[in-house]
Amino acid sequence: MRLRAATVAVASPIMDANGALISDKQRWQQHFDLLLNRPQAVPSVELQQAASVAVEDTDISCEAPTGAVHKVRHTRGGGGPRRCDSL
């Protein structure tokens, strides 16, 4: 019984900031170091002003999560994930 036709995944080449193909391990490490270790951005004046007048929403808990975990299942109709309360 054949469930699905065999497919071949085609990966797109990864280019650096200058448009050169990244091909060796050392260059990959350098690329991701630059990509992930950026200096902290300074918030804009508008963002700082909005934060200064923000009102805390007491309905949102900022406590650490408990051991309860809710799983998500996907629907067949493509409606996206739904919370499954029966778990």
C-alpha positions in Angstrom: 0.0 0.0 0.0 1.5 3.3 -1.1 0.4 6.3 1.0 2.3 9.1 -0.6 4.5 9.6 -3.6 8.2 10.0 -2.9 9.2 13.6 -2.9 12.6 15.2 -3.0 13.3 18.2 -0.8 15.1 20.9 -2.6 17.1 23.3 -0.4 17.7 26.9 -1.4 21.3 28.0 -1.2 22.1 30.4 1.7 23.9 33.6 0.9 25.8 35.9 3.1 25.2 39.7 3.4 27.4 40.2 0.3 25.5 37.7 -1.8 28.2 35.0 -1.7 27.3 31.4 -1.2 28.0 30.1 2.2 29.7 26.7 1.7 32.1 25.7 4.5 31.6 25.1 8.2 33.7 27.9 9.5 31.8 30.4 7.2 28.5 29.0 8.5 29.6 29.6 12.1 30.7 33.1 11.3 27.4 33.8 9.4 25.2 32.7 12.3 27.4 34.5 14.9 26.8 37.7 13.0 23.1 37.0 12.5 22.3 35.9 16.1 24.7 38.1 18.2 23.6 41.6 17.2 23.9 44.6 19.6 20.8 45.4 21.5 18.5 47.9 19.6 17.6 51.2 21.2 13.8 51.6 21.4 12.3 54.5 19.4 10.9 57.5 21.2 7.4 56.5 20.2 7.9 53.1 21.8 9.3 54.5 25.0 6.4 57.0 25.2 3.8 54.2 24.7 5.5 52.0 27.3 5.4 54.9 29.8 1.6 55.2 29.6 0.8 51.5 29.2 -1.7 50.0 31.7 -1.0 46.6 33.1 -3.6 43.9 32.0 -4.5 42.0 35.1 -6.1 39.2 33.1 -2.7 38.2 31.8 -0.6 36.1 34.2 3.1 36.7 34.3 3.8 33.7 36.6 5.9 30.7 35.4 3.9 28.1 33.6 2.6 25.1 35.6 3.0 21.4 34.7 -0.3 21.4 32.7 0.3 21.3 29.0 -2.3 21.7 26.3 -1.7 19.9 23.0 -2.7 21.4 19.7 -4.1 19.4 16.9 -4.6 20.4 13.3 -7.9 20.0 11.5 -8.3 18.3 8.1 -10.1 21.2 6.6 -7.1 23.5 6.8 -8.7 25.6 9.5 -5.5 25.7 11.5 -4.7 24.5 14.9 -7.4 24.2 17.6 -7.1 23.6 21.3 -8.0 20.1 22.2 -9.7 20.3 25.7 -10.2 16.6 25.9 -6.6 15.8 26.6 
